[in-house]
Amino acid sequence: MSAQSAGERVNVPRAEFTIPRVDRPLELEDFLKGSLPEAWTTDFRQRDPGDGNPVSQRTAAYLAHDDRSLYVVFVCHDDPAKVRARIARREDTDGDDAVVVYLDTFRDRERAYMFMTNPLGVQLDGIFTEGQDEDLSFDAVWQSEGRLTADGYVVRIVIPFRSLRFPRASTQTWGIALGRIIRRNSEEAYWPHLTKRVKGFVPQFNVVQGLPNISPGRNVQFNPYTMFARARFLDEDAADIRSAGDQRVGVDAKLVVRDALTLDATINPDFSQVETDDPQVTVNERFEVFFPEKRPFFIENSGYFQTPVNLFFSRRIVDPGAGLRLSGKAGRWALGAIAINDRAPVEREDVPELLAGRRAGVAALRAQRELGEESTIGLLATDRELDRSFARMLALDSRLKLGKNWAFSGQLMRSETRELNHAAGVSGFGAFAALEREGRHLDYKGSYVHFDPQFSVPLGFVERVGIRQLEQEVQHKWRPKGRAVLAYGPTASVTYVWDPDGRQLDRELAAEFQVELVGETDVKLKRAEAFELFDGVPFRPDETKASLKTEWLKWLAFDGSYKWGGAVNHDPAHGLAPFLGRAAEAEFGITLRATSRLWVGQTFIHSRLNTRAGSPVLTERLWRSKINYQVSRFLSLRAIVDYRAEFGDTTLADIADKKRWSADVLMTYLVNPGTALQVGYTDQYENLALIAGSVERSRLSEIVRALGALGATANPVHLGDNLFDVAEERLDYDLYVLKNKSDLAMSVAADLYSAGAALLNPYPVSAMLRDRIVTFRVLRAAEVPVPETFVASHISQLLPALDRGPLIVKPYRRPWRWGIEVVRDAAELAALGPIEEPVFAQRYH
């Protein structure tokens, strides 16, 4: 089959474009044989690497519409042996050639729908917003098909109007852009020409008019789901293996309001498609590590809630139960609103009785107004309410286009928070300003941020508060006319951080040189020297980094980096001051596309910190192997094996040896974004050496048999596995042994004790040992040396005790989600977040 080039004709460019109306849909077969109809355009121009040059491989596009859909057909000429295309899962098209349709249906020059496919019709869709990253969470129902031919490939795209949002009007005025991506040439070409010589992507789209009397129609969707799971896991309190089941039923609903707004409702959101987090180094990190949101309900249309400072980070909502979301356009307004509850406060074991039956309520409201053609002003309000506590945020932001290349963005923020059982609230202020320039050769970005010490963002992601920070970065690229080297040039940056009193906390001066080569290949070399004030001690860390990323070969992709230099030990052992050591980190990722249906990915990260003399301090290793086999466009099999290890010298670092293996296998049958069947299996092992020493059921069985050989009868009771009839509880055994200190086990032990049963470890003693305050009194009365011990009703009450040195904050009864923490100052104390009452702390020096 061949896509005929004879007869390709293009309309003469004109000021206004009209998409022709057809009585029957454009079909792929129409473009695989015989002469071709008149092309909408063949005038594709490069954006990269040769800005303005004609596309390197002849490309024609054909557009038409009827009452229901928009039709786009691409005829792409190329050597079929060089075309990069795989039969892959939806949205898994990295490394493939592609064609793309952008639609600015409100002609606001700010947002555009993106519909992209590879040469075999595998889909990728999203929303592009000026000043933000592409939002690939948007999922629509549309059709695509593609076929390789003797001289390239042909792709057909059908976009139903019911999958779009646009103004209710008799005729439409949209912005449109068509594109082609050729990976081996690192090439992007578009009609119209979308140059990098001016700032802005969507504002450069061509205008199409017409599309009379179209509408999304009555668009109501209900997506019910069911989930069944069965698991075996280690109960750490009981040192035993348990089994448990889980069944969930939920529904997602969607309603289109006046063609332009979308109302989403959910009960028990479906998170079954969530991937595990990508590997990241977390040991010896000074600030919280960012893990992006991956849950479908929250990432869909998340761009409506984005502001220059990340004030709404939906991952803070741990276990949502039911919620509503409204998003879309109303005239020159972009609107987003969400209200949802969080069941985590009552499902965590550390929640006190006063929160029983409670839910945290979370809400966010976002409104953004267009100013002129390419500027906006917006408002964001967020709130989290739990019992008598709250966390509220109000922010005003703006983005202003300043000429062809410059843009300014700014944000003012005010927070109001009140903790549980704390009468007074605390308010804080924040501000952000940035100036950016984008061009073909010169890019610049400067920003300034200010956060009060009292500024608090429990629903956002802000690494640190109580700072003023200034950043400057400038990049210059030379673009030679040769075919191998596409661009090269330096980047220089400087960062300064001060506390509110003007004392310098951090400084970094960095320089980087980058070379961009054909075949999606980048080579970078970076050098940075810094100043860091940590725990009141000044340090001068440094870093050198080399990295290489390439997709030169059709079947292989590589991304690797190695960095080394001086780094601060932020988690020294107890009684040891922080010190400057020698750090190194290697990160490598390889993707092997073995066939058009099978690919294998490997990721390896090794991070270590040594003393300057070379003695090991701490090490973290991460390994991920991922295999994906695409049986068809709809059916896929995926397997992931993860390994993580943390270990170090406990005399130098506050670290515990940890090892974890996990395997995850998943079969997915994905008809479209709203219809899928998934079957998965996960197996995870952690700290095998510790588990091997636990009293597992196999060891417990051996004990029962040994006692039987001695003439004794032993009967293990595994509470929680099955229904336990209290009335049938036997009281005639000579001796009972309490091996589990869960609430259920302690209640049964109390019942046995009150009935006069003999317990090897009596209930009163076991109950006393669960209470750290009582345990402290007993040990002190027995003249056992004990550390300084403090108890408070609220975490902020520990602040005066920090004046005499660091504190070890511990769980009062059970482990928290993050365990025991060392707190050195007010910022670290505030970072702990809500803690069960009472708060228990000790000082060991």
C-alpha positions in Angstrom: 0.0 0.0 0.0 1.3 3.5 -0.8 0.2 6.9 0.1 0.1 8.6 -3.3 1.9 11.9 -3.6 0.4 12.7 -7.0 -2.4 15.1 -6.7 -1.3 16.6 -3.4 -2.4 20.2 -3.6 -2.6 22.9 -1.0 -5.0 25.8 -0.7 -3.5 29.2 -1.2 -3.0 30.7 2.3 -5.7 33.2 3.3 -6.5 35.3 6.3 -9.3 33.1 7.5 -9.6 29.3 7.2 -12.8 27.3 7.0 -12.9 23.5 7.6 -15.0 22.0 4.9 -18.2 20.1 5.9 -18.6 16.5 4.5 -21.6 14.2 4.2 -19.6 11.1 5.0 -16.6 10.7 7.3 -13.0 10.7 5.9 -11.8 7.1 5.9 -8.3 5.7 6.1 -8.8 3.7 3.0 -9.5 6.8 1.0 -5.8 7.8 1.4 -4.2 4.4 0.8 -5.0 4.0 -2.8 -5.9 6.1 -5.8 -5.4 9.8 -6.1 -5.5 12.0 -3.0 -8.0 14.7 -2.5 -7.0 18.4 -2.0 -4.8 18.8 1.0 -5.7 21.2 3.7 -2.0 22.1 4.0 1.5 20.8 3.2 3.3 23.9 4.5 4.8 22.4 7.7 7.7 24.4 9.1 10.2 23.3 11.7 10.2 24.6 15.2 13.2 22.5 16.0 16.0 22.1 15.0 15.8 24.6 12.1 13.3 27.2 13.1 11.3 28.1 10.0 12.9 25.5 7.7 10.5 23.2 5.7 9.8 19.9 7.3 12.5 17.4 6.3 9.9 14.7 5.2 7.0 15.7 3.0 3.8 15.9 5.0 0.2 16.6 4.0 -2.9 17.1 6.3 -6.6 16.9 5.4 -9.4 18.3 7.6 -13.2 18.0 7.5 -16.1 17.9 9.8 -19.8 16.8 10.0 -22.4 17.4 12.8 -20.7 15.1 15.2 -16.9 15.1 14.7 -13.8 16.7 13.4 -11.7 14.5 11.0 -8.0 14.9 10.5 -5.8 12.7 8.2 -2.0 13.0 8.0 -0.1 11.6 5.0 3.5 11.4 6.1 6.2 10.5 3.6 9.3 8.7 5.0 11.5 5.6 4.7 9.4 3.0 6.5 12.5 1.3 7.8 13.3 4.5 9.7 9.9 5.2 11.1 9.7 4.7 14.8 6.4 3.1 15.9 5.3 0.5 18.4 2.0 -1.2 19.3 1.9 0.2 22.8 -0.5 0.9 25.7 -2.4 4.2 25.4 -0.2 7.2 26.2 3.0 5.1 26.2 4.4 6.5 23.0 7.8 7.9 24.2 10.4 7.5 21.6 7.9 7.1 18.7 7.3 9.4 15.7 4.0 11.2 16.0 1.5 13.5 14.5 -0.6 15.9 16.7 -3.6 18.2 16.5 -3.9 21.2 18.9 -7.3 22.9 19.3 -7.8 26.2 21.1 -11.6 25.9 21.2 -12.2 29.1 23.2 -9.6 31.1 21.3 -8.3 32.4 24.5 -4.6 32.0 23.5 -4.0 30.3 26.8 -5.2 26.6 26.6 -5.4 24.0 23.9 -6.5 20.4 23.6 -3.8 18.1 22.3 -4.6 14.9 20.4 -1.4 12.9 19.4 -0.9 9.5 17.9 2.1 7.5 16.8 2.2 6.0 13.2 0.1 3.0 14.3 -2.6 5.1 15.9 -1.6 4.7 19.6 -3.2 7.7 21.4 -1.8 10.4 23.7 -4.0 13.3 24.7 -3.7 16.3 27.1 -4.1 20.0 27.6 -1.4 22.6 26.9 -1.5 25.7 29.1 0.8 28.7 28.6 3.2 29.0 31.5 2.6 25.4 32.7 3.8 21.9 31.8 1.6 19.8 29.5 -1.3 18.3 31.5 -1.4 14.7 30.2 -4.0 13.7 32.8 -6.8 14.8 30.4 -8.4 11.7 28.8 -11.1 11.9 26.1 -12.9 9.3 24.1 -11.8 9.7 20.4 -10.7 7.4 17.6 -7.5 7.0 15.8 -5.9 4.5 13.4 -2.6 4.4 11.6 -0.9 2.2 9.0 2.7 2.0 7.7 2.9 2.3 3.9 5.6 1.7 1.2 6.6 5.4 1.5 5.8 6.4 5.0 2.6 6.2 7.0 -1.0 7.5 7.1 -2.9 8.4 10.3 -6.6 9.1 10.7 -7.9 11.0 13.8 -11.6 11.4 14.7 -12.4 13.9 17.5 -16.1 13.9 18.6 -17.4 17.3 19.5 -18.9 15.8 22.6 -15.3 15.2 23.9 -14.5 18.9 23.6 -15.7 22.0 25.5 -16.3 25.2 23.6 -18.6 28.3 23.7 -22.3 27.9 22.9 -22.6 29.9 19.6 -24.0 29.5 16.2 -20.5 29.5 14.6 -17.2 28.8 16.2 -13.8 30.6 16.1 -11.0 28.3 17.1 -7.3 28.3 17.1 -5.6 25.3 15.4 -2.2 23.9 14.9 -1.1 20.6 13.2 2.3 19.0 13.9 4.6 16.2 13.0 7.5 14.8 15.2 10.4 12.9 13.7 12.5 11.5 16.6 15.7 10.5 14.7 16.1 14.1 13.6 15.0 15.7 16.9 12.5 17.5 14.7 9.2 19.1 15.4 7.4 20.8 12.5 4.0 22.6 12.6 1.4 24.3 10.5 1.3 27.2 11.0 5.0 27.9 11.7 5.3 28.1 15.6 8.6 29.9 16.1 10.7 30.0 19.2 11.7 33.5 18.4 8.7 34.8 20.3 7.4 33.7 23.7 4.2 31.7 23.6 2.9 28.6 21.8 -0.9 28.7 21.7 -1.0 32.4 20.6 0.6 31.5 17.3 -2.1 29.1 16.2 -4.0 29.8 13.0 -7.7 30.8 13.2 -10.4 28.6 11.8 -14.0 29.8 11.5 -17.3 28.2 10.7 -18.3 24.8 12.3 -21.9 26.0 12.3 -24.4 24.7 14.8 -22.2 22.1 16.6 -22.6 21.2 20.2 -21.2 18.5 22.6 -24.8 17.5 23.1 -26.2 16.0 26.3 -23.0 14.5 27.7 -23.6 12.5 30.9 -21.3 9.7 31.9 -21.4 7.1 34.7 -18.3 5.0 35.3 -18.9 2.4 38.0 -16.1 0.2 39.2 -15.5 -2.7 41.5 -12.3 -4.0 43.1 -11.6 -7.2 44.9 -8.3 -7.9 46.7 -6.8 -10.5 49.0 -3.5 -10.0 50.8 -1.1 -11.8 53.2 1.1 -9.4 55.3 3.3 -9.2 58.3 1.7 -7.9 61.4 4.6 -6.3 63.1 2.9 -6.0 66.5 2.1 -9.7 66.5 5.3 -10.8 64.7 3.0 -13.0 62.6 1.7 -13.4 59.1 -1.9 -12.3 58.6 -4.5 -12.5 55.8 -7.0 -9.9 54.9 -9.5 -9.1 52.1 -10.7 -5.8 50.6 -13.7 -5.2 48.4 -14.6 -1.8 47.0 -17.4 -0.4 44.9 -17.5 3.1 43.6 -18.7 5.3 40.8 -17.4 8.3 38.9 -19.9 10.6 37.1 -19.4 13.4 34.6 -21.9 16.0 33.4 -21.3 18.7 30.8 -22.9 22.0 31.7 -23.7 24.5 28.9 -21.1 23.0 26.6 -18.1 24.5 28.4 -18.1 23.4 32.1 -17.6 19.8 33.4 -19.0 18.6 36.7 -17.4 15.5 38.1 -18.6 13.5 41.1 -17.0 10.5 42.7 -17.7 8.0 45.5 -14.8 5.8 46.5 -12.5 7.0 43.7 -11.0 4.3 41.6 -7.2 4.2 42.1 -6.7 0.7 40.7 -4.6 2.1 37.7 -2.1 3.9 39.9 1.5 3.1 39.1 4.1 2.9 41.9 6.3 5.9 42.4 9.4 6.2 40.3 12.6 5.5 42.3 14.1 8.6 44.0 16.9 9.0 46.6 15.4 9.8 50.0 18.3 9.2 52.4 20.1 12.3 53.8 17.8 14.7 52.0 17.5 18.1 53.7 13.9 18.8 52.6 10.8 16.7 51.8 11.1 14.8 48.6 8.4 15.5 46.0 6.5 12.5 44.6 4.0 13.6 41.9 0.3 12.8 42.0 -0.7 9.8 40.0 -4.3 9.1 41.0 -6.7 9.6 38.0 -9.4 11.6 39.8 -7.0 14.3 41.0 -4.7 14.6 38.0 -7.6 15.1 35.6 -7.9 18.9 34.9 -5.4 19.5 37.6 -4.0 22.4 35.5 -7.0 24.5 36.5 -5.6 24.6 40.1 -2.0 25.3 39.3 -0.4 28.6 40.5 3.2 29.8 40.5 3.6 28.4 44.0 2.2 24.9 44.5 -0.5 25.6 47.0 -2.8 22.7 46.2 -0.9 19.4 46.2 -3.7 16.8 46.1 -1.4 14.0 47.4 -2.0 15.5 50.8 -5.5 14.0 50.6 -4.6 10.5 51.8 -7.9 8.5 51.5 -10.7 10.4 49.8 -14.2 9.1 50.2 -16.6 11.2 48.1 -16.2 14.5 46.3 -17.2 16.9 43.6 -15.2 18.9 41.0 -16.2 21.7 38.6 -13.8 22.8 35.9 -14.0 24.6 32.6 -14.5 28.0 30.9 -17.2 30.6 31.2 -16.5 33.5 28.8 -13.1 34.9 29.7 -13.1 33.1 33.0 -11.4 29.7 33.7 -12.9 28.1 36.8 -12.0 25.2 39.0 -13.6 24.0 42.3 -13.2 20.8 44.3 -14.7 19.6 47.5 -13.8 16.2 49.0 -13.4 14.4 52.3 -10.4 12.5 53.6 -11.0 9.4 55.6 -7.3 9.1 56.7 -7.7 10.7 60.2 -10.0 7.8 61.4 -8.3 5.0 59.5 -4.8 5.6 60.9 -4.1 3.7 64.1 -2.6 6.8 65.9 -5.8 8.8 65.9 -7.1 9.5 69.4 -10.7 8.7 70.4 -11.9 12.2 70.1 -11.6 11.9 66.3 -13.5 8.7 66.0 -16.0 8.9 63.1 -14.6 12.2 61.9 -13.5 13.1 58.4 -11.3 15.9 57.2 -13.1 18.2 54.7 -11.0 19.6 51.9 -12.0 22.3 49.4 -10.3 24.4 46.8 -11.6 27.2 44.5 -9.8 28.6 41.5 -10.9 31.5 39.2 -8.7 33.0 36.5 -9.6 35.9 34.3 -8.1 36.8 30.9 -6.6 40.2 30.5 -6.1 41.3 27.0 -4.9 38.5 24.7 -2.1 36.8 26.6 -2.3 37.9 30.2 -4.3 36.6 33.2 -5.2 37.4 36.8 -6.3 34.7 39.2 -7.5 33.8 42.7 -7.0 30.5 44.6 -8.6 29.7 48.0 -8.1 26.3 49.8 -9.4 25.0 53.1 -8.9 21.9 55.2 -11.2 21.4 58.2 -10.8 18.6 60.8 -12.7 18.9 64.1 -11.6 22.2 65.6 -8.5 22.6 63.4 -8.3 24.2 60.0 -5.7 25.2 57.4 -6.9 28.0 55.0 -5.1 29.7 52.2 -6.0 32.7 50.0 -3.8 33.7 47.1 -3.9 36.2 44.2 -1.7 35.6 41.1 -1.1 37.2 37.7 0.7 36.4 34.5 1.5 39.4 32.2 2.9 39.2 28.7 5.5 41.9 28.1 6.3 42.2 24.5 7.2 39.3 22.2 9.7 37.5 24.4 9.1 38.6 28.0 6.5 37.6 30.7 6.0 38.4 34.3 4.3 36.2 36.9 3.5 37.1 40.5 1.6 35.8 43.5 0.6 37.0 47.0 -0.5 34.5 49.6 -1.9 34.5 53.1 -2.4 31.4 55.3 -4.5 30.9 58.4 -4.0 27.7 60.5 -5.1 26.4 63.8 -4.0 23.1 65.2 -6.2 20.6 67.2 -7.0 21.7 70.8 -5.2 25.1 70.1 -7.3 28.1 70.9 -5.5 30.6 68.7 -4.8 30.5 65.0 -1.6 31.5 63.3 -1.4 33.6 60.1 1.5 33.9 57.6 2.3 35.8 54.4 4.1 34.7 51.2 5.0 36.4 48.0 6.4 35.3 44.6 7.6 37.2 41.6 9.3 36.0 38.4 10.5 37.5 35.1 11.1 35.3 32.1 12.5 35.7 28.6 12.2 33.0 25.9 13.9 33.1 22.6 15.7 31.0 20.0 19.1 31.9 21.4 18.8 33.6 24.8 16.6 32.5 27.7 16.4 34.2 31.1 14.5 33.6 34.3 14.7 35.5 37.6 12.5 34.9 40.6 12.1 36.1 44.2 10.1 34.4 46.9 9.3 35.4 50.5 7.7 33.2 53.2 7.1 34.2 56.8 8.1 31.7 59.5 4.4 31.4 60.3 3.4 30.7 56.7 1.9 27.2 56.5 0.7 25.2 53.5 -0.7 21.8 54.7 -2.5 21.3 51.4 0.4 22.5 49.2 4.1 21.6 48.6 6.5 24.2 49.9 10.0 22.9 50.9 10.7 25.5 53.5 9.3 28.6 55.1 10.9 31.5 57.0 13.1 32.5 54.1 13.7 35.0 51.3 15.1 33.5 48.2 16.5 35.1 45.0 17.3 33.0 41.8 18.8 34.1 38.5 19.4 31.9 35.5 20.6 32.8 32.0 21.1 30.5 29.0 22.6 31.1 25.6 22.5 28.7 22.7 24.4 28.8 19.4 22.6 26.9 16.6 25.1 25.8 13.9 23.8 24.8 10.5 25.5 21.4 10.6 23.4 18.3 10.7 24.9 16.5 13.7 25.2 19.3 16.3 21.8 21.1 16.7 22.7 23.5 19.5 25.3 24.2 22.2 25.9 26.8 24.9 26.3 27.7 28.6 23.9 28.2 31.4 24.8 30.2 34.5 22.7 30.4 37.6 22.9 31.9 41.1 20.7 31.3 44.2 20.7 33.2 47.5 18.6 32.3 50.6 18.3 34.5 53.7 16.3 34.2 56.9 13.8 37.0 57.8 16.6 38.9 59.7 18.8 39.0 56.7 21.2 36.2 57.7 22.4 34.2 54.7 21.3 30.6 54.9 22.3 29.2 51.5 24.1 30.2 48.3 24.8 28.4 45.1 26.7 29.4 42.0 26.4 27.0 39.1 27.6 26.8 35.5 26.5 24.3 32.9 27.5 23.6 29.3 25.0 21.7 27.1 25.4 20.1 23.6 22.3 19.0 21.8 22.8 16.4 19.0 20.6 14.8 16.5 18.8 11.7 17.7 17.3 13.3 20.8 20.8 13.3 22.3 21.9 15.8 25.1 25.3 16.0 26.8 25.7 18.2 29.9 28.5 19.1 32.2 27.7 21.1 35.4 29.7 22.6 38.2 28.2 24.1 41.4 29.8 25.6 44.5 27.6 26.5 47.5 27.3 27.8 51.0 25.0 26.1 53.5 24.2 27.1 57.1 22.9 23.9 58.8 22.2 23.7 62.5 24.0 27.0 62.9 27.2 25.6 61.3 28.5 27.0 58.0 29.5 24.5 55.3 30.7 24.9 51.7 29.5 21.9 49.7 30.2 21.5 46.0 29.1 19.3 43.1 30.2 18.3 39.6 27.7 16.5 37.4 28.0 14.8 34.0 25.0 13.5 32.1 24.1 11.9 28.8 20.6 11.3 27.3 20.1 9.7 23.9 17.6 8.0 21.7 20.0 7.8 18.7 19.1 4.2 18.0 15.6 3.2 17.1 15.6 0.3 19.6 17.5 1.7 22.5 17.2 4.7 24.8 19.7 5.7 27.5 19.6 8.3 30.3 22.5 8.5 32.7 24.2 10.9 35.1 27.0 10.9 37.6 27.7 13.6 40.2 30.3 13.9 42.9 31.6 16.5 45.4 31.2 17.6 49.0 27.9 17.2 50.8 26.6 17.7 54.4 25.5 14.8 56.6 22.1 16.2 57.5 21.3 13.1 59.7 24.3 12.6 62.0 24.2 10.0 64.8 23.0 11.0 68.2 25.5 13.3 69.9 27.4 13.9 66.7 27.4 17.3 65.0 26.7 17.6 61.2 29.8 17.4 59.1 30.9 17.8 55.5 31.7 14.5 53.7 32.3 13.3 50.1 29.2 12.3 48.2 28.6 10.5 44.9 25.5 9.5 43.1 25.1 7.5 39.9 21.8 7.2 38.1 21.2 5.2 34.9 18.1 4.3 32.9 18.0 2.1 29.8 15.0 1.2 27.7 15.3 -1.6 25.2 12.6 -1.8 22.6 13.1 -5.4 21.6 10.2 -5.7 19.2 7.3 -3.4 18.2 5.3 -5.0 21.1 7.9 -5.7 23.8 10.1 -3.2 25.7 12.2 -3.6 28.8 13.3 -0.8 31.1 16.0 -0.7 33.8 16.7 2.0 36.3 19.6 2.0 38.8 20.4 4.6 41.4 23.4 4.4 43.8 23.9 7.2 46.3 26.6 7.3 49.0 28.2 9.6 51.5 31.7 9.1 52.9 33.8 11.0 55.4 36.5 13.1 53.8 38.9 10.4 54.9 36.9 7.8 52.9 35.0 6.0 55.6 31.4 5.0 54.5 28.7 7.0 56.3 25.5 6.0 54.5 24.4 4.4 51.2 21.2 4.0 49.3 20.6 1.7 46.3 17.6 1.5 44.1 16.9 -0.8 41.2 13.8 -1.1 39.1 13.2 -3.6 36.2 10.1 -3.0 34.1 8.8 -5.2 31.3 5.8 -4.4 29.2 4.3 -6.6 26.5 1.5 -5.2 24.3 -0.7 -8.1 23.0 -2.9 -5.6 21.1 -3.7 -1.9 21.3 -6.1 -2.8 24.2 -4.5 -5.7 26.0 -1.1 -5.3 27.8 0.9 -7.2 30.4 3.3 -5.4 32.7 5.7 -6.5 35.4 7.8 -4.4 37.8 10.5 -5.6 40.2 11.8 -3.1 42.7 14.8 -3.3 45.1 15.7 -0.7 47.7 18.5 -0.9 50.3 19.6 1.7 52.9 22.5 1.1 55.2 25.3 2.9 56.9 27.6 3.4 59.9 25.3 4.1 62.9 28.1 5.8 64.8 28.2 8.5 62.0 24.6 8.6 60.7 21.1 8.3 62.1 20.2 5.4 59.8 18.8 1.9 60.1 19.6 -0.9 57.7 16.6 -1.5 55.4 16.1 -3.8 52.5 13.0 -4.3 50.4 12.1 -6.4 47.4 8.8 -6.1 45.6 7.3 -7.6 42.5 4.2 -6.2 40.7 2.4 -7.9 37.8 -0.5 -6.3 36.1 -2.8 -7.3 33.1 -4.8 -4.5 31.6 -7.6 -4.5 29.1 -8.2 -0.9 28.3 -11.0 -0.2 25.8 -10.9 3.6 26.4 -10.1 5.9 29.3 -13.4 5.0 31.0 -13.6 1.3 30.5 -10.9 -1.1 31.7 -10.3 -4.5 33.3 -7.2 -5.0 35.4 -5.9 -8.1 37.3 -2.7 -7.7 39.4 -0.5 -9.4 41.9 2.0 -7.8 44.3 4.6 -9.5 46.4 6.8 -7.5 48.8 9.5 -8.5 51.3 11.1 -6.0 53.7 14.0 -6.5 56.1 14.2 -10.2 55.5 16.8 -10.7 58.2 14.3 -9.3 60.8 11.4 -11.2 59.5 13.3 -14.5 59.5 13.8 -14.0 63.3 10.1 -13.3 63.9 7.7 -15.9 65.3 6.0 -16.7 62.0 3.2 -19.3 61.7 5.6 -22.0 60.5 7.8 -21.4 63.7 4.7 -21.3 65.9 3.6 -24.6 64.4 6.9 -26.1 65.4 6.4 -24.9 69.0 2.9 -26.4 69.1 4.3 -29.7 67.9 7.2 -29.6 70.5 4.8 -28.9 73.3 2.6 -31.8 72.1 5.5 -34.2 72.2 5.9 -33.2 75.9 2.3 -34.1 76.6 0.9 -30.5 76.5 -1.9 -29.2 74.4 -1.4 -25.8 72.7 -3.9 -23.9 70.7 -2.8 -20.7 68.8 -5.6 -18.2 68.4 -5.0 -15.7 65.4 -7.3 -12.8 66.3 -8.5 -10.8 63.3 -8.3 -13.6 60.7 -11.8 -14.8 61.3 -14.9 -14.0 63.3 -14.2 -14.4 67.0 -17.1 -15.5 69.2 -16.4 -14.0 72.6 -19.0 -16.2 74.3 -17.1 -19.3 73.1 -13.8 -18.2 74.5 -12.3 -21.0 76.5 -11.1 -20.3 80.1 -9.9 -23.8 81.1 -6.3 -23.7 79.8 -3.6 -23.8 82.4 -1.6 -20.9 80.9 -2.2 -18.2 78.3 0.6 -16.2 76.4 -0.2 -12.8 75.0 1.8 -12.4 71.8 -0.1 -9.5 70.2 -0.6 -6.0 71.7 -3.2 -4.8 69.2 -6.4 -3.3 70.6 -8.3 -6.5 69.9 -5.7 -8.7 71.6 -5.5 -6.4 74.6 -9.3 -6.5 75.0 -9.3 -10.3 74.9 -6.4 -10.4 77.4 -8.4 -8.1 79.8 -11.3 -10.4 79.5 -9.1 -13.4 80.4 -7.5 -11.6 83.3 -10.9 -10.5 84.8 -12.1 -14.1 84.5 -9.1 -15.4 86.5 -7.1 -17.0 83.7 -3.4 -17.3 84.3 -1.4 -15.2 81.8 2.4 -15.6 81.4 2.6 -11.8 80.7 -0.3 -10.5 82.8 -2.7 -7.9 81.3 -2.0 -5.1 83.8 1.8 -5.2 83.1 1.2 -5.4 79.3 -1.2 -2.5 79.4 1.2 -0.4 81.5 4.1 -1.0 79.1 2.0 0.4 76.3 1.9 3.8 78.1 5.3 5.6 77.9 4.5 7.9 80.8 3.6 5.1 83.2 6.7 3.2 82.0 8.9 6.2 82.7 7.5 6.5 86.3 8.1 2.8 87.0 11.7 2.8 85.7 12.5 5.9 87.6 11.1 4.5 90.8 13.3 1.4 90.3 16.3 3.8 90.0 16.9 2.9 86.4 18.6 5.8 84.5 16.1 7.6 82.3 16.5 10.6 80.0 14.8 13.9 80.4 11.1 13.3 79.5 8.4 15.8 78.5 4.7 15.5 77.8 2.6 18.1 76.2 -1.0 18.4 75.0 0.1 20.1 71.8 3.2 19.9 69.7 3.9 23.6 69.9 4.3 23.4 73.7 7.6 21.6 73.1 9.2 24.7 71.7 10.7 26.1 74.9 12.4 22.8 75.6 14.3 23.1 72.4 16.3 26.0 73.8 18.4 23.4 75.8 19.0 21.1 72.9 17.4 18.7 70.4 14.5 16.4 71.4 13.6 12.9 70.4 9.8 12.9 69.6 8.3 9.5 70.0 4.9 7.9 69.5 2.9 7.9 72.7 1.4 4.4 72.1 1.8 3.1 68.5 4.1 3.9 65.6 3.3 7.0 63.6 3.3 7.1 59.8 6.9 8.3 60.0 8.2 6.9 63.3 10.6 8.4 65.8 12.0 11.9 64.8 14.9 14.1 66.0 13.8 17.7 66.3 16.4 20.5 66.5 14.5 23.7 65.9 11.0 25.3 65.5 10.9 24.6 61.7 11.5 20.8 62.2 8.9 20.8 65.0 6.3 22.4 62.8 7.1 20.0 59.9 6.0 17.0 61.9 2.3 18.0 61.3 -0.6 16.8 63.4 0.4 14.3 66.1 -1.8 12.3 68.4 -2.4 13.6 72.0 -0.4 13.6 74.2 2.9 14.5 72.6 5.9 12.6 74.1 9.5 13.7 73.9 12.9 12.9 75.5 16.4 14.3 75.6 19.4 12.0 75.9 22.1 14.4 76.9 
